[in-house]
Amino acid sequence: MDIARTPSTPDGNPEMADAAHEVTSPVEIRREDYRPFGWLVPQVSLDFALGVERTEVVATLEVERNPAAEPTHVLHLNGDGLVPLSVKVDGEEVNSWTMDGDDLVITLPGDRHRVEVATRIDPSANTQLMGLYASNGMLCTQCEAEGFRRIAFFPDRPDVLSTYRVRMSGDKAMFPVLLSNGNCTAQGEGAGGTHWAEWHDPWPKPAYLFALVAGDLVVRKDSFMTCSGREVELGIYVRAGDEDRTGHAMESLKASMKWDEEVFGREYDLDLFNIVAVSDFNMGAMENKGLNVFNTRYVLADPETATDGDFDGVEGVIAHEYFHNWSGNRVTCRDWFQLSLKEGFTVLRDQLFSQDMGSAPVKRIEDVRVLRGVQFPEDSGPLAHPIRPDAYREISNFYTSTVYNKGAEVIRMMRVMAGPEAFRKGCDLYFERHDGEAATCEDFIKAIEDGAGLDLTQFRLWYSQAGTPRVTVRVEHQGDTATLHLSQVVPPTPGQPDKQPVPIPLKVALFDRETATHQGEHLLVLDKAQDSFSFRGYARPPVLSINRGFTAPVSIDSQVTADDLVFLAAQDDDPFARYEAMQELVVTHLKDAVAGTLSAEAREAGGRAIAKALGAVLADPALDDLMRGELLILPSQAYLAEQMLVADPGAIHAERQELRAALAQALESEFVALHQGASAVPYSLSAEARGARKVKTQALIYLAEGNPQLAAEMAAAQYRAADNMTDRQGALMVLAGLDSPERTHALLDFYNRYKANPLVIDKWFSLQAGSLHPHALDHVKALAQHPQFTLKNPNRVRALYMAFAVNPAAFHAADGEGYRMIADLILELDPLNPQTAARFVPPLGRWKRIEPGRAGLMRAELERIAGADRLSRDTHEQVARSLG
């Protein structure tokens, strides 16, 4: 599943028990307490009589004792707010069942039984969007992690694997399309204007992968011939009028299927593969077997309404969910502690796919930027946890950047140490050993060990220890020998005060300063607290390029001089290392500026060094514009704050903007020339044209700080001339941060042009909430009252409030008004959609790393949330951990 999912609380259905939002200290679930379920459920039959306000479900479970579990006569079936209408065992209705909280408990005398339970639910009342819910007259499901228990009583855990037969019937006019997992085996007409369809999924799966969609949809069809010669029918289902924007998604799907065959040897295994786009969805997408359900933002794309980033997002998420067919579905996770087994591995697979589809260096930089902007702060804050946690209270809170992005980096390190070919052998062995099973992270590591011939004993610490390792580097030169002295520290995190050294693979090169060449790249593995590595043949002190390609998710303190960073920014032949040198040059300068340790002369010298490096980037004819655009991006405020023990958001913002203004003024003519040259490149999806659009926006961002009036005129002209969303949105983003007449005109024009398109209007909300405008906070308040804003649609909530929460200048307003706004949102949203509400807690949870004045205001808002009545388990756990 593509990041973010959620909890289970009843949805107000009169047929459901009223247990909503009681938060009595949620029970802690520990990994060490895992025990196999007492019963196997090899077959499940589900019969749905569908209705938006009333759906009846009959679930028939074939159960048999599990020989691997402790013997028991008790069958414990999870439920969430459900009330059984009838319970039958082997065809006979029984009344001997009991309820254990929300769960149904049945005593079974024999070794095999058929258990049938009928329930009734109201999808229209399900504002949590978990289980079966209604979205604009359509019915759809979301079951990961524990949503199936909101549909039917079931052992809702990932290690219970079953084959499913599903029968759906409903009003044909309302639900002309009836979809579920697997292959459609039969369909027909019913009485009174109804119709029905039957589906069978032959591959055993856990309940979290069940899916059902019923609604009035249109389909784009295509097909794919697998490597063994089977033809697979492909379908992308959307609402009428959206079908013309599904072409890119279909091409991305076919490219994913081909790539997975060629790179990982994985062939698709059903006759059908369907995708459905849903506008009300808590996350990005869900990998249900053969029936992926997607947020519309990751399906619909055309040049008029989607940016280049949106096109990339569609391609990447389509690939991610398709790749889950093997890394998540055919081999699933034994329990939710193993979540990174499927998510970290699949994120790596989608990253490698995107690298092959576009610019590998740019994709690597983008992925590292996300890791540093989201996961590094998570790793150093109150919510830090290993990629395989030891305990949780609400599993939805562990769909995190640590599990996904750091999990991918950890597996990437195995690939770096093994090499691509040996890593592939290990992956093949993993799929061969565990196909059709619920596996563990240890199973994966062991397969890589055996297949690649590695000893990963110490490497397993990456799975059990939280925190971002910090590596200190010192280069010593004597005679013709250069020696690298490396040391590592894994910082303490909540519950883990003391850490052991982990193996850290680092690719390095040593440059000759005069020739700008090196003697080759070396892979070093630092697996001790400190170690040294010597290299001969260096008559002069070399310039060190380290962690090339970002081979390890660590922080590096290399104590490189500004002159060496300028050299690497201009000369390094590793694109990531070149980017890193630019980032480090800026980070070092801004850290000192914020700390107040720079003299006027040092500040001026630092600015000149950065301007020199930036000027080299602007002038380098060997650089393509996609890479040039990356090198122009300043380190984010979140990343800068991570480099400081205690951060002052106001000072960071002021110094960062002052530096950008100085660079813009020093290089104004170069930025104007860059924008003019890029504007002459016509629209296409080629790398050249995408790069041109990228640098155009970056040039405007700089000019907006150095010469606002010129930037406003250029951005307004770009907006008027735009024939694509990338240029139009880039111009509007810059204008949204300026106090100019052009701003008002462009925002009004954009709204009127796209007011019927929800995904584009999401952009309109986000651009204003995330802008550098001095009154951004007031703008958010006004936008919350806009007729098109609603708390019921997660996309719209995130568009406005998450854009604001990650806007440091506005969110960290010195008087705490930004903190109050987010706390108010959490309290209002929590009763409607706990999962989405809980995801707004982490920005407040960073209070311990913020200067005392703001920290006190942030903590006060967390305490206010904690004191609220009937808080959801999701939000309660996040707030309690943030305060702890």
N, C-alpha and C positions, 0 to 999 in steps of 0.2 A: 504494500500500500504506500502511496505517496504521502509523506509526512502528515501527521496529526490524526488522531482518532480518539475514540472516547468511551465514556462510561455508560452505565445503565441506571436510569431511574425511571419510574413510571411516568406515563405521558398524559395523565389526566383522564384516561379512558374510564367511563363508569363501570365497565366490566372488569377493571383492574383494581387491585388492592391499593389503598391510599397510603403509600409509604414514601411519598416524594420528599427528598431533601432532608431527611433526618440525618444529622451527623453526630452520632455518638461515636466517638473514637473508632474509626474503621479498623477492622482486623488486619494485622500485618501478615502477609503471606511470604514465607521464606523458601528460598530455593532448596535448601537442605532438607526440607520437609516433603519434597516430592515423593508421591507414591503412585503407581499405576492405578487407573480406575478399575473398580472391581468387575465391571462388565464390558464385554466387547459389544459393539453395535454395528455388525457388518452391513446391514441394509436398513434404509430409511425410506418410507413412502410419505409424501406430503400431499394433502388434498386441500386446495384453496378455493373457497367461494368468495370471490373478490368484490369489494365495494370500498369506496373512498371513506365512508363513515363507519362501515361495518364489514369486516372480513372474518369469515369463519375458517378455522384451520383444524384439520384432523391429521395428527402426526402418528404414524405407525412405525414402531421401532422393533426390529428383530434383535433380541438381546441374548447373549450367551455368556457364561462365566468366563472371566479372563484368567487363564492358567498362570499368568505372570503376576497376578495380584493376590492379596490375602483373601481367602474365601469369605464371602458375605452373602446373606439373603436379602440385603437391603439395596434397592435401586434408588439412587439419589439423583433427581433430575432438576437442573437449575431452571429457575424462572425469574422474571423481573416484573413484578406487578401483575402477573397473569393469574386468572382464576380458572381452574379446570371445570369445564361444563360436564364432562363425563370421562371416566377412566375405565378402560377394559383391559383384561388380561386374558389372552388366548380366546378372544371373542366374547367373553362374559363380563358384564359390567360389575365392577367391584366398588365397595364403599369403605374398604379397610385402609385406604391411603390416608396420609397425614401431611400437614404442611410444616416445614421447618423454615420459618421466616417466609421468604418468597419461593422456596424450593418445594417440589413435590417429592414425597417419600413413599415408595411402594415396597412391600415385603413380598418377595417371590420365592416359592418353595423349591423350584426345580433348577436345572442347569440351562434350559433354553425356554424362552417365552416370546410371545408377541404382545407388545404393550401399545395400546392405542389411547391417545389423549386428545380430547377436543377442547379448543379454546376459541375465544372471540376477542377481536381487537378493533380499535378505532384508529386507522392510520391518519385521519385528518387531525387528530388531537396530539400527534407525536411531534412536538416542537424540537425534541432532542435530535431528530434525524438519525436515530439508531433503531435497528429492527426494521419493521415494515412501516413506511410513512408515505404521506401524500405530498406531491410537489406539483402544484398547478394542475391538478386533476389527474396526474399520473401517479402510479404506485411504484415504489422502488424500495430496495433494501440496502442496509449497510450493517454488516454483522461483525466485522472485526473492531474491537477485540471480543466483546461479550454482548453482542447485539442479538444473536439468534435466540437467546433466552427471553427476549421480548416478543418473540413470534410463537414459540412452542416450548414446552418443557423438554429439556434435553441435557445430557452431560456436556455442557458448553465449555469444552477444554480442547486444546489443539491436538492432544494425543489420542483422541477418539476418532478414528477414521472410518467412514461409511461410504457406500455407494448410494446414490439418491435417485429415486423416481419421484417426479413432481407432476401433479395434475392441477391445472388452473382452469377455472370457469368464471365468466363474468359477462357483463353487458358488452355486446360487440361494438356498439356505437361509441361507448366510452373507452373501451379497451380493445381496439382492433388488433393491437400487437401484444402477444403474450410470449415472454421470453424467460428462460431459466438456464441453468448450467447444462453443459453437455450437448447432446444431439436431440433434435425434435423427432420423436418417434411416431406421433399421431396427432391429428387435430380434426375438429369437426364442429358442426352446428348443434346448438341446444335449443331448448324451448324458450319462448318468450323473448326472442331477440338476443339470446346469449350464444356464446361459443366457448370452445374449450381447446386446450392443447396439453400434450403430455411430453415430458422431457426426461431423458435418462443420461446420467453422467456415469460412465463405467469406471472412472478412476476414483479410488477411495480418497475422501477429503474430510477435513474437520469442518464443524458447523460454521466456523468463521468465514469459510469460502463459499457458503451458500448465497445464491442471488436469485432475485425475481424482479422482473420489470413488466408492468402492464400499462399501456397508454396509447394515445393517439400520436404515433410517430411515423416519420418517413425514413427511408434507408438509402444509403449509398452502398451499392454492392460491388464487389470485386472478387478476385480469387488469387490463390497463391499455390504454386506447384512445389511441393516439398522435395528434398533431395532424394527421397526414395520413390518419387513419382506419384504421390497422392495429391489430389486437388482439394484444397481447403476453401470453403466458401467464407468470404469475409463480409461483414456488415457493420456499418456505423449508423446508429439510429439517433435521430435528432428531431426536434420539433419542425413542423413545416415552415419553410422560409430560411432555415439554417443550413440546408443540405449543400448549398453552393460553397460553404466555408469549411467543408470536410475533406477537400482534396489533399491538403497537406497531411492531415492525420492519416489518411489511407496510405499515402506514399511512405509515411514514417513507419506504419505498421508493417508493410511489406519489406522495407529495408531492415527492420528489426528481425523479422523472421529469417531473412537471408543471412544477416550478420551472425545470428546465434547459431545457425547451422555451420557456418564457415569458421568462426572463431572459437566456439565452445562445443561444437558437435551436437547441438540440441535441436531435435526436430519436433515440430508440433504434432500433437497426438489425438486430435478430434477432427470431425468432418466440418465443424463450424467454428468460427471465432467472431464473436460479436462485441461491439462497444456501444454503450448508451451514454449520451451526454445529459446530465441533470443539472439544473440551475441551483437547486437547494442541496448543498453537499458540504459536509464538515471538513473534508480534506481534499487532496488533489485528485486522487483516483483510487480504485480498489480492484485487486487482481482476481476476483472471483473466477473460478475455473470455467474458461470458455465464454464468460459473460462479464467483461470488465465494465464497471460503472465509473464514469468520469465526471468530474466537475467540468462544466461547459468551457471554462477558460483554457482547458488543456485538450480541447478538441477543435474548437472553431477558430479559424485563422484565414484571413486574406489581407492583401496589402493595405486596403482601406481602413481596416479595423484592428489589425494586429501589428505590433512592432517586431523588429528582428528578434528581440528577446522573447516575445510571445511565440514566434515560430520555433525558436530553439526549445522553449518550454514544452510545446506540444510534442515535438520530436522526442525529447528526453523522457517525458512522462509516459508517452505511448510505449517507448522502449522499456522503461522500468517495469511497467505492469505486465507487458508481454513476457519479459525475461523471468518474471515470477512464476511462469508456468512450470519451470523446472526448479528454480531456486526459491521455493516457497510453497508450491503446490504439489508437484510430484514428490519433492522432499520438503516436508513441512517441519515446524519446530515442535519439540516435545512439550514445552511449556513456555510461558511468556517471558521467562528469564532468558530464553534463547532467542529473543526477538532479533538481535543483530545477526543471527545465523542467516536469516532470510533477507533482512533489510540491508545490513551492511554489505553483504555479498552482492545483492542486486543493485545497490547504488554504485558499487565499483563497476559492475557490468554495464550499467547505463552510462557511466562516465567514459569508459573505454569505447563504447559505441559512439558517443557524441564526439570524442576525439577523432575517431576514424571518419566520421561524417563531415567534419569541419576542420578547424584549425586546432591541432592538438595542443600547442603551447598556450593559446588563448583559453581553451577549455580548462587546462590545468590551472591557470591563474584564476579563472572564475571560480573554480571549485575551492581553491585555497582561500579566496576572499570570503566565501560563505563560511568556511570552517573557522576562520579567524574572527569573523564578525558575529557569529552565533555560538559556535561550539566552544571556542576558547573561553569566552565569558562564562558559559555554562560550567566549564571545567574548573573555574576559579571562584565560583559562587556557592551559595547555600544549596543549590540543587545539583551539585556535582555528584556523579555516579559512574561506576564502571560501565563499559559497553555490555557487560553481562552482570546486571545487578544481583545482589544477594537477597534483597527483600523489597517489597512494595506494598502499598495499601490500595492504590487505584492504578491499574495497569495503563490506562489511557495517558497517565502523566509520564510514562516512560517511552512514548513515541517522540523521541527527542533527537536533537542534532548529534548528541553523543552516540546514540544507538545507530543512527543512520550514517552521518558524515564521518565521525571518528571511526565507527565500525568499518566503513569502506577504506579508510586510510590504513587501518591495522591490517586488513587483508591485502591491500596494495603493497605493504611492506613485505609480506610473505612472497608476493610476486616479484618484488625487486630482488630479494635475497635468492630466490629460486631461479629466476629468469623466466620469461614468458612460456617457453616450451615445457619446462619441468612443472611450472605452475599448472599448465593445462593438463598434464598427466595426473596431478593431484586432484584437480577438479573432476576429471573423468572417473577417477577411482571413487570419489565422494558420491557422485551420482549413481555409479554402479552398485556400491555397497548399500545405499540408503534409499533407493527408489521405492516409493510406496510406504515409506516409514516417516515417523516423527522423530527427528534427530536432534542432536545437541551441538553446541559450539565445539565441544571436545571432539565429536565425530568428524567435524570439518577439519580441525587442526590435525588430527591423526591421519586423515586421508592425504592432506598436503605433505605431512611428514613422510609418509610411506611412498607417495607418488613422486615427490620431488627429491627425496633423499636428504631431507633436512632434519636437524635436531631442534625442535621447537620447545623444549622443556622450559627454558627460561622465558621464551617469548610469550608463554601463556599468561605471564604477569600483565600483559597489555589488556587481557580480558577481565582481570580481577581488580586492577588498581585504577582509580580515578585520577584526574589531574594531568596537566600538560607538562611533560618533562622540559626542563630548562638545561640547555647545553652551553657551556662556556668554552670558548676556543682561544688559544694563544699560539701564535706562530713564532718559533725561534729559528734563527738562521746562523749557522756557524760553518765556515769554510764553504764547501759546496753542498751542504746538507740543510734541508729545511725540515723542521720537526713540528708536528701539530700536537699540542697538548690539549686533550679534551677531558672535560668532566661533566657529570650530569647530576641533577637533583630533580626528584619527583616531589613536588610540593605537597604538604598536608592538605587533606580535604575532609569534609564532615564524615566522621566515623573512621577515618583512615589517617591517623596522625603520622605514622611512620611508613615509609615506602622503600622498596628494594629497587636497585638499578634494573632497567629494562634494556633489551637489545635494541639499538637505534642504528638502522642502516643509513649512512650518509654518503652520497656521491660528492666527490670533491675534485677540483682541478687547481693547479698552481700555475699562474700566468707569469710569463716574463714581461716585466713592465715596458721594456723597450720594443720588443717585437710583437707584443699583444698576442702571443701564442702560448700553448701549454703542451706538456708531454703526454697528454691523454687523461682520461677520467678514471678515477679510482673509487671503488666501493669499500668504505670502511664501516665496520660494525662495532660501535661502542657498546659493550655489554658489561662494563664495570663502572664503578663510581668515577674512576679517572683512568686514562690510558694515554699513551703517546704513540705516534706513527711518524717514521722518518722517511724522507725522500732525497735521493742523491741527484746531483747534476744541476745544482742551482748556484751559479757563481754570484748572483745578486739576490737579495731578499725578494721572494715572489709575492704576487698578489693572490690571496686565497679566495676561491669561489667554492662555497660550501652549501650542502643540502640542495644541490642542483636538481631541478625537477621536483623539488619538495618531496624527497624520498622518505621523510619521516615527519609526523605531525608534532613537531617540537618548536620551542622558542630558542633562537640562537643568539648568544651574546658573543660576537666575534671580535669586538673591540677594533673594528676596521676604521682606519682614518678616513676623513672626508675625501682626501685626494684619491684613496683607493676605491671608495664607493663611486666617485665620479668616473674613475677609470673603468670599473665594472659596468656601470650604467651605460657607458659608451661602447665598450669593447667585448664584453662577455659573449661567448658564442652559445651559451645556454639561455634560451629566452626567459625561462623562469628566473634564473639567477640575475639576469639583467634587470628584470622587473623588481626583484628583491632588493637589488642595490639602490634603485631609485626610491623604493619604499623606506629602506633603512636610512638613507640620506635625509629624508624628510622627517622620519620618526625621531631620529637623534636630535635634529635641530628643534623640533617642536617640544620634545620632552624638556630640553634645557630652557626653552623660552617660557614654557608654562611654569617651570620650577623657579624662574627668575634668576637663573645663574648665568645668563648671557650678558656680557657687556655690550655696549652699543657697537663696538668694533666687531665683536664676535657675531652679533646678530647680523650685521651687514655682510660679513664674510660668509656666514652660513647661507644667507640668501643668494649671494653671488654663486656659490658652489652649486646650489640647487638649480639656479637659472642656467648655469653652464651645462649641467647634465640635461636639463629639459630642452635647452636649445639644440643639443646634439641629437636628441630624440626627434625634434621637429625637422631637423635638417637631413637626417640619415636617409639617403635614397634606397638603401638596402632593406629598410623596414617596410612591411606592408601595413596598411592603415589599421587593420584589425589589431595588430600588435601595438602599433603606435598609440592607438586609443587606450589600451591597457596601461601603457607606460605613463600616460598623461594623468591617470586617476590618482589623486592624493589618498593616503591612508584614511580610512574612515575614523570618525570620532570614537566609535566603539573599540576599534583596534588600538587607537592611541591611548584610550583609557585603560586598556589591558596592560599597557606597558608601565603603568604607574600603580604604586601600592595603594594610594588614595587619590582619586581623580576629582578634579574640579571641572565639571562640564562647561561652565561658563567661560573659564579661562582657556580650555582646550578649543572651544568654538571660536573665541575671539582671535587666538593666535593662528589657528588654521585659516581663518578667513583673511587675516592680515597677510599671511604668507601668500595665499592665492592672489590677493590684490597686487602684491609686490611683483610676483611672477608675471601677472597679466600686463602690468605696466612696463616691465622690462622687455617683454616679448610681444607687445601688442601687435606690431606690424606682422610678425610671424604667424600669430594666431589668425589675424584677418586674412592673410594669404592662404593659410591652411583651409579656412572656411570657404574662401572663394574657389580654390582649386577643387575641393571636394564637392562643392555645389554643382560643378560642371559634369559630374558623373551621373548618368541617367539611372533610374530605378531598375534594379533587378535583384535577385537573391544570390548573385555571385559574391565571392569573397571580396572582390574589389569594391563593389557597390555597397556592400554591408560595412566595409571598413570606412568608406567615405562618409556614410551616414553617422558612424560612430565618432569620427574625429570632428565632424561639424558640431555635434552637440558638446563635445568636450571643449572646443574652442569657445563656444558661447558661454559655457559655465565659467571659464576663466575671465572672459571679457566682462561678464556681468558683475564681477567683483572689482575689476580694475577700472572699467569705464562703463558704468551702468547705462548711460544714455545711448552710447554706441551699441551696446549689447541689446537694448530694447528695440532699437531700430532694425538691427540685423535679425533678431529673433522674430520680430513681427513680419519682416519680409520673408523669412524662411517659412513661417506659418502660412502666409498667404500663398506662397508658391508650392507648398507641399502637395505631392501627389501620392503620399503614402503616410501611414500612421507613425512610422519611426521618426520622420522629419517633423511631422505635426506635433507629436507628443514631446519631442526633444525641445522644440521651440517653446511650447506651452509651459513645460517644466521651468525653463529659465524665466519666462515672463511671469509665472506664478510667484516667483520669489522677489520680483521687482515692484516697487511702488510707482507704477507708470500707467498712463492712459491705455497704452497698448495691452496691458494685462487684462483690464476689464473687458475690452472688446474681444480679445481672443478667447477668454473663458466663456463669455456669453455665446460667441459663435460656435465654440466646441460643443457646448451643451445643446444648443438648438439643432446642430447638425446630427447629433448622435443620441438624442434623448430617448429614442425607442430601442436602443441597443444596450441592454444591462451591463455587458462586459465592458463596453467603452465608457459608460457612465461611471463604472467603478474606477476607471482611470481618472476621470474628472474629479471625483472625491479625493483620491489618493494624492494627486498632484498638488492640491491645495493644502491637504493636511500635512504633507511632507515637505512643504516649501520652506525656503529661507526667509519668507516675508516676516517682517517684525510683528505682524498681527496674526500669525498663523493660528494661535490658540483661539482667538476670537472667531476666526473663520471656521474652525472646527465646531465651535458652539453653534454657529449659525447653520452650518451644513447638517448638523444633527436634527434640525427642525425642518429640513428640506422635504418636500412631498415625496421625493424618490428615496429617502432614507428609511430603512426598516431594520429593526433588531432581529427579525425572523430569518433574514438571509445572511448566512455566514460570510459570503463573499463581500456583501455590502458593509457589514460590520468591520471586517478586516480592512477593507479599502479605506475606510475613514479613520478608524481608531488605531489600527496597527501601524498605519503610515504615520500617525501622530506619535505613537509610543516609541517609534524608532527615529523620530526627528529630535535630536538632542537639544537643539536650541529652544524648541517650544516645550517639549516634555519636561525639561529640567528648568523651567521658569523658576527664578529664585524665590518667588513667594509660595511655591508649591501648588499653584493652580493646576498645572499639568498632571500632577500626581492625583489630585482630588478628582479630576475629570476621569482618569482611568479607573480609580477606585469606585466612583459612582457607576461607571459602565459595568464593572464586574458585578456589583450588587444588583443592578437591574437585569443583566443578562443571565446570571446564574440560574434563576428559576426556569428560564426558557431553554437554555442550551448550555449545560454545565461544561461540556468539553471546550467550546469556544471561549467561555468566560475564563476558564482556568488558564488558558494560554496568554492571558493578559497580565497574569501575576508576575512572571519573571522580570519584566522591566522594573517593577517596584522592588523585587527581591535583590537587586544589586546594591542596596543601600549601604552595606558594610564597606563597599569599595568607593564610596562617594564622600566628599568633604562633609564635615559634621553638620553644617547648617541644613543642607539638603537631605542628608541622611536621616536626621530627626523627623523631617516632614514625610519622607518616604515610609519610615517605620510607623509613624502615626497612622498613615492610611492603611497599611497592612493590619495594624491592630484594630482599626475600625471595621475592616472586612471580617477579621477573625471573630469579632463580637456580634456579627449578624446572626439572626435566627435562621435555622433550617438551611444552612449552607450545604451545597452539594459535597459529596466525597471528593470530587476532582479538585474543586477550588480550596476546600478545607485543607487537603494534604499539601497543596502548593504553598498556601499561606503559612501553615504551621512550619514547614521546612524552611521557608524564607525568613521566618522570625527566629528560628532556632539557633 
